[in-house]
């Protein structure tokens, strides 16, 4: 994929690369051009810009142990008050029960013209964030419009496996960012570049005898790495994004292997064949997938009989879905024995779905576990196994050449439908017989909302009639949740607010169907009155009060990452309006149509008037869940045109 590049760098092999001299820096050296800079020409909207950023990582011996030390330096220009947030510096530090990272040699100065203000060490604070994370925090002093801040610190980590990469991209633009690392030949790291920005420098060399290993007089050669980028745009988060970590331009490292001077080798990153083998006997997943006999003994006997068809698979799925209560914990690995979880009827996401796999296999079906990463957890790399990038497991059921993806954690989730949190491109099917493989994680395409509004205008200018609504897929799930959460009066009251048209819509009666029958479309029927508040002789009516888009969610001039809706959608709105004989149609909105490129979707609007009857149809189809950055301008204009159309009004005049 264009988004991910892999640099496989064998330790003693020199790779030809583009190289340029980086700008030099000395702490406290501010140029007149930097003082005079009032706006970043490549992004005039930026509230601040990183003038220069540099990081240097080396392996170091401390108390006869090997640690990793990183020196970080940044120089930032603050353009206005909104940019002052960048003067709050937070440095995350990791710890476990035995060891922890530490930060020292903090140096920070604010420059306002020739006036300098240094950071008081008393204003540096360390606070806990979670069980394994803390942060060092300080605020740059005397920051104001046109200040330049620069700071430097050293972070020391005993966690060799947790070699910190480098984030080139952040929430503000950067003029220049460079990362340098010196890695002893004993440690082999795989590395990959994520994001859409290109390196301006990629330089890899070998430096001989640069590191002495504790308890040994032998020296290791080092791999000297230098990566740099110039004029990096800010990463601005916008709606319909999974997690920014998927798309930030950064370089990431994964410890692959350790080589000892005695010839010993320890591999950390394995291939999928090795991972498959280990998973078969792994305690919290592999062994729990073997509780098939237990399920045969404990499942209701009627679930184990009959043909292996969809109908029986559904019965087993709905039984497990009803039997368990999800404890809201998202974990890849199981905390408890499958037998205990079944008896307690409570479990985390993986425990419940492992029970579903065992139940289906106990009934003679072919069900497998699928490892994936949730939408807010990032996208796992396909380049090599990184199990820490997975945090969830679902079920793949195979019947007569067709596959169905299942998740039994969420109540009222229909068969072959997944929770929205899991819709994250792809997962890894752990097939222990033929070997694991990647499988797409996609939502069903029947996410359709249909609205039919049949109105009649009275002599007093009020409109009366019925509104029928039908929901499929994820729209139906959301509506069912609302209906089950509220009593009918509360639900009607909220509906009147949502459809209110300036508080002049009244719902006289309401009923629904298929609320409990989750495999059928949810249907609602409203008897409504829309009161006239525009006058007697001239009636101005907005027909788009239901489902109006309102504000375009896409506001960026350019978006460097995909738009991810999660699922494809269709919205259909039909209006039939009968008007009295003593009124004429003064103006109607104009017909309109627009198509997205690459068969991405379409928007059509048509309206006609004949014999005092107005018929209007609005259809909006987004055929895909994912749209690439180059499609963003078309998608933005697509929504602009929908909004313009929905601001159109029907005007009726009394004869």
BAROLUM-427990 format. One record per residue: z, y, x of N, C-alpha, C in turn; residue in one letter. Coordinates in steps of 0.05 Angstrom, whole numbers, plus 5000, padded with zeros to 4 digits. Example, Ala and Ser with C-alpha at 12.3 -4.5 7.8 and 13.67 -1.06 7.14 Angstrom:
BAROLUM-427990
515648865264515649105246515649345264A/514249555257514349795273515750015258S/
END
This chain:
BAROLUM-427990
500049765017500050005000500050255018X/498850475007498750715022501550835026X/503350775008506050885009507650775032X/507050535041508750405061507050325085X/507850405108506550325132508450165149X/507549965163509249805179508549835208X/510549885225510149895254511449655266X/509949455273511049215286510749255317X/512949315329512849395357514249185374X/512749015388513948825406514948975430X/517248875440518949035458517449125483X/516048945495514849025521511949085520X/510949155496508149215493507849515488X/506249645503505849935499503649975478X/504150145459502250195437501050465440X/498450475440497050735442497650895417X/498451145420499151305397498551605403X/498351745380497952035383500552155392X/500452335411502852455421502452755426X/504552905421504453195427507153285436X/507353495451509853595460511353715437X/513953645434515453755412516454035421X/517054215402518254465409520954425422X/521654565443524254535455526354695439X/528854625442530954775429533454785446X/534755015444537455055456539255165435X/541555055432543455145411543955445415X/543555595394544055885394541556045401X/539355915407536956055414535256115389X/535456355379534056435355531856635363X/529456585354527256765362527057005342X/525757215350525357445332523657365308X/521657195312520057105290521656955269X/523656805278525456665259527256865244X/528157075257529757285244528057425223X/525457475229523757635212522557465189X/522757205190521557035170522857085142X/521357175122522457225096521557025075X/519356885081518256685062516756475078X/516856235069515356015082512556015069X/510556075085507856115074506755865060X/507555625068506455385056507955315030X/510155455024511555414999513155664993X/511855854980513056114974515456094955X/515755874941517955834922520455724935X/520255654961522555524974524855724977X/527355634971529655804975530755795003X/529855595018530655565046528655385060X/528555385086526755215101528155115127X/527754865134528654765159526754855181X/527655025199525955115221525554905241X/527654745247527454545267529654335262X/528954085265530853865261530353655282X/532453555294532153365316534453165316X/533852905320535852705321535352525345X/537452445359537152265382539252045380X/538251795380540051565376539951385401X/542251315412542451145435544650945432X/544350715445546450515446548350595468X/550950555463552950655482555150455484X/556450445507558750265511561350425508X/563050345489565650485484567750275483X/569750295500571950095501570849805503X/568849775520567649515526566249395501X/565649565482564149475458561649645456X/559549535444557049675440557149825414X/556550085415556450255391553750405391X/553050515368550650685366551550975362X/550551155379551151435377548651595370X/548951765350546751945342547652235344X/546152385358546452675358544452795339X/545452965320543753085300543953395303X/541553525302541453815304539653925282X/540454145269538754265249538954575251X/536754705246536655005245535255075219X/536655225201535555265174535655565168X/533455665156533355945147533855955117X/535856125109536556155081535056405071X/533456375050531856605040533256765019X/534956635002536156774980538756634972X/540056734951542656624943542356334934X/540156274921539755994912539655804936X/538755904959538555734982541155684996X/543355824988545955795001547155524998X/546255374978547255094975546754935000X/544755005015544054855039546054905062X/547855085057549955145078552354965074X/552354795054554454595050553554335063X/554854255084553954025100555753785093X/554453555086555853315081554753085098X/556452955113555652745131556952475122X/555352295110556552035101557251865124X/559651735122560551545143561451285130X/560651065142561050795130563550665143X/564950495128567150355139567450085124X/568649885137569549645124572449595131X/573449365126576249315129577049315159X/575149275177575849255205575049495222X/572749615215571649825232570650055215X/570150285228569150515214567450695233X/565750845220564151045235565851305239X/565151465258566651715262564651935271X/565452175265563852415272565452595291X/564252685312565652865330563553055342X/564553235359562853445372561353605352X/562753695331561453865310561354145321X/558954265320558554535329556854675308X/557654905297556155035275556455335277X/554255475274554255775277552355885255X/553156105243551456255225550556515239X/547956565238546756805250545856995228X/546857235229545857455212544957685230X/542357685236541357865256542657785283X/543757975297545057915322548057845319X/548957845294551857775289552057475285X/553957355300554357065299557157005288X/557356795272559956715261560156405264X/562056315280562356035285564155895264X/563855635262565455485243568255435254X/570255485238573055425246573555135242X/574454985263574954695260576854625238X/578554815229580454765208578954735181X/576554825180574954815155573154575154X/573654375171572254115170574053915155X/573053785135574653605118573353335117X/575053125115574152855111575252745085X/573552645068574452545042573152285035X/574552125018573551865010571551894987X/569451734988567351744967567551484951X/567751254964568050994951569550804970X/569650544962571050354979570050345008X/567450375011566250345038565050605049X/565350815034564051065043566051295042X/565951465063567251725063565251935072X/566052185073564252385082565752605097X/564452705118565452935132563953175120X/565553385112564353605098565353865109X/563454055112564154325119562154525108X/562954775105561154985094560755185116X/558255255121557555445142558755715134X/559955865153561256115147559256355144X/560156545127558756805125555756775120X/555056595101552256555095551356755074X/549056875078547957075059544857065061X/543657235045540657245046539657295074X/537657135082536357155109538157055132X/540356925126541956795147540356565159X/540956515185539956275198542456105206X/542555855197544755685204543755475222X/545455405242544855175259547355015264X/547054755264549454585268548554335283X/550554215296550053975312552553795311X/552153535310554453355311553553085322X/555552925330554952655339556352455321X/554852255312555952045295555951785311X/558251655312558451395326558951165307X/557350955309557550735291557850465306X/559850305298560050035311558249825297X/556849915276555249725260552449705271X/551949525289549349495301547249425281X/547949275260546049185240545149425223X/546849635222546349865204545250095220X/543050035235541750245250540450445232X/541550695232540650895213537850985220X/536150995200533451095204533451405204X/531251515194531051805194529551895170X/530652085155529352195132527952455140X/525252445141523752675147523752875124X/523852775100523552945076526152995062X/526553225051528953295036528253485013X/530353605002529953784979528754054986X/528654125012527354375021525254305041X/523254475045521154405065522154425093X/520754285111521454285139518954355155X/519354535175517154615192516654395213X/518854295224518554085245521053905244X/520553645245522753445245522053225265X/523853155283523252955303525652765306X/524952515310527052305313526452155339X/528452125356528151975381530251755381X/529551515391531451295393530851135419X/532951045431532850875454534250615448X/532750385446533750135437533649925459X/535949815468535849605489534149365480X/532949235499531149015493532548775481X/535248765482536648545469536448555439X/535948795428535848835399533048885390X/532048725371529448765360529648855331X/528549085325528649195298525749215287X/525549135262523049185248523349465236X/521149605234521249875224518849925205X/519250105186517150175167517450465158X/515150585154515050865145514550865115X/516251005100515851025072514951305064X/513951345041513151605032510151655036X/509351905030506451975031505752165053X/507752255069507052445090506352285116X/504552405132503652275156505152375181X/505452195200506752265225504852445241X/506052645254504452805273504852695302X/506852535305507452415331508652135328X/507551945342508651675343508251565371X/510451575386510251515415512251295421X/511351075434513050845440512650775470X/514850775485514650705513516950515520X/516750405545518850225555520150365579X/522750385579524250495601525850265614X/525450225640526649995654529550055660X/531149835658533949825667535450075657X/535450115631536650355620539350305607X/540150045605542649985590543949745603X/546649765607548249545618549949435596X/549749175591551249045570554048985580X/556149025563558848965571559148665579X/560948615598561548345608559148225623X/557248395632554948295646554048515666X/553148425689552048615709549048645705X/547948505687545048525683544348765666X/542048875670541249115655538849045637X/538749185615536549145596534549375597X/532049315594530049525590530349635561X/529449875557529649995531526950075519X/526850055493524450155478525050445470X/523450625480523750915474521850995452X/522951075429521351135406521551435400X/519351555393519351835384517451855360X/518551945337516851995314517352285305X/515252415296515552695287513552755264X/514352955248512653055227512753365227X/510653485218510453775217509853865188X/510854095181510354215155510654015132X/513053915130513653715110514453845083X/513053795062513753925036516453835026X/517654005010520153924997519653704977X/521653524974521453324953522953424929X/521453494908522653604883522653384862X/525053314853525353104832524453214805X/522953054791521953124765522352874747X/522052914721522352694702520452464708X/521252234697519651984700519351904729X/521651874742521851784769523951564770X/523351354784525351134786527651224804X/527251244830529251364848527751484871X/528751714880527251854901527051704927X/529051514932529051354956526451194959X/525151134936522650994938520451144951X/520551414950518251574957518851784979X/521351824986521952015008520551915033X/519352105048518252025074520451985094X/520651745103522851665121522051425137X/523451385160522951135175525550965174X/525150715168527450535163527350305183X/529750215191530049995210531549765198X/530749525207532049275198532349105223X/534949025229535348855253534148585248X/532348515266530848265263532048045281X/532748105306533547895324535148015347X/537147855357538647925381538047715402X/537447815426536847635449539047665470X/540447455477542447465497541247415525X/542647505546541747465573541847165581X/543447015566543646725572541446565558X/539646705546537446565532537946515503X/540346575493540946525465539446725447X/538946645423537546825404538846795377X/539247015363540247015336538447175318X/537347045298535447185280536947295256X/536447545249537647665226535747695203X/533247775209531247795188529547535188X/529547405166528147145164525547175148X/523946965147521646965129522546845103X/520746865083521546765057521946465056X/520546325073520946035074523845965081X/524946105101527746065109529646155087X/529046375074530746475052530846275029X/528446165022528345975000530145735006X/530045645031531645405039534545465036X/535445705045538245775044539145815015X/537445914998538145974970538645714954X/537345504962537745244947540745154948X/542045214970544845114973546845344973X/545845594969547645824969549645804946X/552145864952554345804933554145954907X/553546214907553746374883551146384867X/548946284878546446274862545345984863X/544645884886543345624888544945404875X/547545394881549245174870549745224840X/549845474832550345524803547945454786X/545545454799543145374784543045074779X/544944924789545044634786546944544764X/547944724748549844654727548344574701X/546144434705544444354682545944144665X/547143944678548543734664550843844647X/552244044658554444174644553444294618X/551044424620549944554596549044344575X/548044124585547243904566549643814550X/551943804562554343704548555543914530X/555044174535556444384520554744544501X/552144534505550444674486550444534459X/550144684437549844554411547544354411X/547944124401545943904404543243974391X/543244134370540744194357538844354376X/540044494396538344644414536944474434X/537944224438536744044458534643864447X/534243874420532343694408529743844399X/527643704397525143814387523043864409X/520843974401518644024421519344264438X/518244254463518744484481516744704475X/517244844453515545064445517045324445X/515545534438516745804438519045824418X/518745704395520845724375523545614385X/523445384399526045274409527045434433X/525245534449526145704472527545954461X/526446064440527746304428530546234418X/530846004405533545934395535545914418X/534745804441536545784464537146064475X/535046224477535446504487537346654470X/536946644443538746804425541546684425X/541846424429544446314430546046414454X/544746424478546046524502546646814499X/544746964488545047254484547447314466X/547847144446550047184428552747084439X/552546864456554946734466556346914487X/554847054503556047214525556347504518X/558247634531558547924531558248014560X/556348194564555948294591558148494598X/559348464622561548634630560548894643X/557948954640556749204651556449204681X/557148974694556848964723554048874731X/552749024749550148944760550648844788X/550248574791550748454816548648234820X/547648204844545747984849547147724851X/549547714861550947464865553147424845X/553747174840555747104820558547124831X/560447214815563247224823564746964817X/563846824797565346594786563546344783X/564946114780563545864774562245884747X/559845774744558445774719559945664695X/561545454701563145334679565245534669X/566545674687568545864679567346094663X/565046184672563646404658562946324629X/562046074626561245974600563645964581X/565945874592568345854575569546134568X/569346314587570446584582568546754565X/566046684565563946824549563547114559X/564247164583563947434595562847394623X/560847564632559847534659558247774667X/557647784693555847994703552947924698X/551148094706548348054699547247794709X/547747724734546747474745547947234733X/550647244728551947014717550846934689X/550347134673549347084646546446974647X/544847084665542046984666541846714680X/543646654698543746384709544446184687X/546246254670546946084647544546034629X/542946244625540546214609538546024623X/538246044649536445864663537445574660X/539945534664541045254662540745144634X/541145324614540845234586538045154580X/536045314589533245254584532444994599X/533344964623532644724639534044474627X/536444514616537844294603536244194579X/534744374566533144294543530344204550X/529844174577527244074585525144284592X/525944534591524044744598523844794628X/521944954637521645024665522445314668X/524845374677525845644679526645694708X/526045934718526746004746528046274748X/529546314770530846574774528946764788X/529047014780527347224792529247444803X/529047494829530647704842529047974839X/530448184832529148444831531148664838X/530048904839531649144843531349324819X/533549424808533449594785532149864792X/531450014771529850264775531350464792X/534050474790535550674805536450574832X/535550334840536350214865534150214886X/531850294879529650304898527850054896X/525650064910523649844908523849664933X/524249404930524449234954521849214969X/521949204996519549185012518348905009X/515748885010514348635009513748535037X/514348695057513548625085515048395096X/517648375089519348165099521848155081X/523347935081525647925063527948105072X/528848285054531148445057532848405032X/534648215033536148135008537948364999X/538748545017540448765008539048954990X/536348944989534849114972534649014943X/535548764938535548654911538448684899X/538548744874541248764862541448644834X/539348494825539248394798537648134797X/538147984776536647734772535947704742X/533447624737532647564709531547274709X/530247204687529246934683526246934678X/524846744691522046704685521846424672X/520846414648520446174633517446104631X/516745854639513945774638513545564616X/511745624598511145444576508145434572X/506945204576504145144570502345354584X/502845414609501145594624501745884620X/503545954603504346234599507146274610X/507646524619510346584629511646804612X/514246794610515846984594518147074611X/518647334613520947444628523147504608X/525547404615527847424597530247544611X/531947674595534547774605536447764581X/538647604584540447564561542847744561X/542847954577545248124580545548314556X/543348404544543448624525543148524497X/545148594480545148504452542748634438X/541648474419539348564403536848614420X/536648484443534248494459532348274451X/529948334441528148114432527347934455X/526547694448525447494467523047614481X/522847564507520547654524520547964526X/522848084526523148364530525348414550X/525048604568527048654589528348924585X/530848944594532149214593530649414610X/530649664601529149874615529849894644X/532449844651533349864679531949674698X/530749464687529449254704526449304708X/525349504695522449544696521649684721X/521549534743521149654770519049504786X/516749484775514249394788514049094793X/515848984808515648694815518248574824X/518348304823520748154831519847904846X/521847764857521247524873522147274858X/520247104850520946864836521746654857X/524246554854525246354873524546074863X/522145994870521145724863521945534886X/523945374881525045204903523344954908X/521344904892519544674897517044754913X/515744974904513245054917513545294935X/515845424935516145664951516145914934X/517746114941518046354925515446524927X/515146704908512846874907513447134891X/511847344894512147594880510947564852X/512247694833511247694805511547974793X/509548074779509748344767511948354745X/513348574745515348624724514248854707X/513148774684511848974667512848944638X/512949174625513849174597511549094579X/512248984555510148924535508849194526X/506449164516504849414510505149504481X/506949374466507049444437509149654431X/509449854448511450064444510150284427X/510050234401508550404383510350534363X/509950794358511350944337509251044317X/509450964292507551054272509051224251X/507951444245509151624224507051694204X/507751654179505951724157507451914138X/506452154135507752364119505952434095X/506852374071505352424047506852634030X/505652884030507053114018505453233995X/506853363977505553513956506953783954X/505253983953506354253952506754343923X/509154443917509854533890509054823887X/509154923862508455193856510155403870X/512655323875514555513888514155513919X/512255353928511755353957513255143972X/515054993959516454773972514654533974X/515254363994513854113997515653873991X/514753683976516353443971514553193977X/515952983984514452733989515952534005X/514552354018515752134033514752134062X/516552054079515752014107516451724114X/514451574122514851294131514551274161X/516451144173516351114203516650814210X/515150744231515250464240515450464271X/517250304282517650294311517450014322X/516049984344515849734358516949764386X/517649534399518449534427520849694433X/520749854455523149994465523850224446X/521950334431522650544412524350424389X/523650174382525250044361528049984371X/528349904396531049854407532750104406X/531650324414533150574415534050654387X/532250634368532850704340535050514328X/534750254334536750064323539550134334X/539650214359542150284372543450524357X/541750724350542750954336543750874308X/542150714294542850634267545450474267X/545850294286548250134287550750294295X/550250504310552450664320553650854300X/551950954281552751154262552851044233X/554551164217554351094188552051244176X/551251174152548751274141548751584138X/551051694129551151984126550852134152X/552152024173551852144200548952124210X/547751894205545051854214543152044200X/543452074174541752254158542152544168X/544652614173545252884182543852944208X/543952754227542652794253539652794250X/538552634231535652644226534852914215X/536353034197535753294187535753504209X/537553474228537653664250535153624268X/534453374272532153324289529553414277X/529253364250526753434236526953704222X/529053864228529954084211528054304205X/526054364221524254594217525954834209X/527554934227529255164222531155124198X/532254884196534254814176533254814147X/530654784144529554784116528554514107X/529154294122528454024113530953884103X/530653774079532853624067531953334062X/533553144070533052864065534552784039X/533052734018534152663992535052373990X/533552204004534251914003533151784028X/534451564035533651424060534151124058X/532350964068532850684070531350574094X/532250344104530850224127530649924123X/529049794140528749504138528349394166X/528949144170528648994195530549104217X/532749214210534649304230535749054245X/536448844231537548604243535348414252X/532948434240530748254248529248384271X/530248334296529448484319526648414329X/525448194319522748124327520648254309X/521448404289519548544272519848844276X/517849004270518049294272520249404255X/521749594265523749734250522349934232X/523149944206521850124188523850304174X/523050554170524750754156523050894135X/524450964113523151104091524951344083X/523851584085525351824078524051954053X/525552034033524752224013525552494022X/523652684025524352944037523453174020X/524853394024523953654013523953854036X/521653994039521454204059521354464044X/523354624046523654874031521855094044X/520555244026518855464035520555704043X/520355804067521756054075519856254087X/517156224081515256404093514156604072X/514756584047513856774027512356634004X/511656783983510456663959507356663962X/506256873973503356893973502056763998X/503556754020502456644044504456434055X/503556184055505255964064504255874092X/506155884111505555794138507155534143X/505655324149506955054151506354934178X/508454834191508154694216508154394210X/505954254213505853974206506953794228X/507653914251508353744275511353734279X/512953764258515853764262516953494271X/515453284266516453014275514952944301X/516452894322515352804347514053014364X/514753274359513653484374514453464404X/512553494422513153474450514853714460X/514153954451515854184457515354304485X/516454174505516254274533514854064550X/513054164566511653984585513553884606X/513953624609515853524629514753554658X/512153614660510953634686510353924693X/511754024713511654314720510854364749X/510754154765510054204793507054264797X/506454424817503654464824502354214835X/504054064850503053814862505453614863X/504953374856507153174857506252954877X/508052894896507252714917508152424912X/509152364889510052094882509152034854X/509051774846507951694820509651784797X/508351804774509751844748510151564736X/512751494731513451234722514851254695X/513351204674514551214647516150964640X/515650744655517050494650515450314632X/514050424612512450264594510250434581X/508150304573505950444559506750514530X/505650724519506550814492504150894475X/504550874449502550974430504151124408X/503351364402504451514380502251594360X/502651514335500751574314502051724291X/500951954284502052124263499852184243X/500352124218498452174196499752344175X/498452554167499452734146497352744123X/498352714099496752764075498252974058X/496953194054498253424040496453514016X/497653503993496353593968497353873962X/495454063957496354333951495454413923X/496954593910496354663882493654803880X/492454813856489854933851489855233856X/492155363853492255653856492755743885X/492455553904492555613932489955533946X/489255683966486955613983487855574012X/486255434027486855394055485755634071X/487455794082486556024097485755954126X/487355774139486655684166487855414172X/486455264189487355004198487154994228X/488654824241488354774270485554654275X/484654684300482054574307482254284317X/480254124312480153854323480153864353X/481253664365481353664394481453374404X/480453324428480653064440480653084470X/482052904483482252914513482752624523X/481452554545481852294557482852324585X/484652144592485652134620483651974637X/483252044662481451884679482451604684X/480751424693481451154700482550994676X/481551074652482350944627485450954624X/486551184631489451214630490651274603X/488951364584489951424558488251634544X/488951704520487451904505489252044485X/488252274477489652434457487452534438X/487752474412485752564392487152704369X/486052914360487153064337484853134318X/485053074292483053144273484353234247X/483153424233484253514208481953604190X/482153524164480053594145481353684119X/479853834103480853924077478653894056X/479253754034477353714013478753683987X/477853823967478953813940481953853940X/482854063954485654143955487453923968X/486253763985487753564000487153584029X/489253594045489053614074489753344086X/488153244104488753004118488653054148X/490752974162490953034190491852784205X/490652734229491352504245491752594274X/493952524286494552574314495252314328X/493752254349494251994363494452054393X/496651964405497151994434497651724446X/495951644464496151384477496451414507X/498551304518498851274547498650974553X/496350894565495750614567497250474590X/498250634608499650514631502450624634X/504150484648506850584653506950744679X/504950704697505050824723502450984728X/502851234737500551404743500951514772X/498851494788498951564816498951864820X/499851964844500052254848497452394844X/495152274851492552414847491852444818X/493252294800492752314771494552524758X/496452634774498452814763497253064750X/495253204762494153444749492953384721X/491753154719490553084693492753024672X/494852894681497052824663498453084654X/498853264673500053524666498453674646X/495753684649494053824630493953674604X/494053414605494153244581496453334562X/498853364574501153454558500953744550X/499653914567499254184559497554204534X/495454044532493754054509495153944484X/496853744487498353644464500153864454X/501554004472503454214464501954444450X/499654524461498054734448497254654419X/496454404416495654314390498054314371X/500354224380502654204363503854484356X/502954684369503754954361501955074340X/499754934333497955024313499255004285X/498555184267499755194241497655174219X/498555074196496855074172497655324155X/495755484148496355724132494955704104X/496655724084495655714056496155984042X/494156064026494356324013494056293982X/495656443968495556433939493056583929X/491656463910489256593899490056843884X/
END
